[in-house]
């Protein structure tokens, strides 16, 4: 919840826009702890396509259906490989 507040997510009850970097670090901590939506969020905000797909793959392994759909599309389009 704290990461959502700092990142300005629509799911947060309120936001702290001037603290976006802090929000990203909280989101990274949540992702490391195994939170699938945090991994998905990091994938969405990653500028490097390979790293973004890595985040989506991990989120899919944690059970995030949206990430799984993105990974499947990546395989079909050739963006993602089995490596």
Secondary structure, 3 states (H helix, E strand, C coil): CHHHHHHCCCCCCCCCHHHHHHHHHHHHHHHHCCCHHHHHHHHHCCCCHHHHHHHHHHHHHCCCHHHHHHHHHHHHHCCCCCC
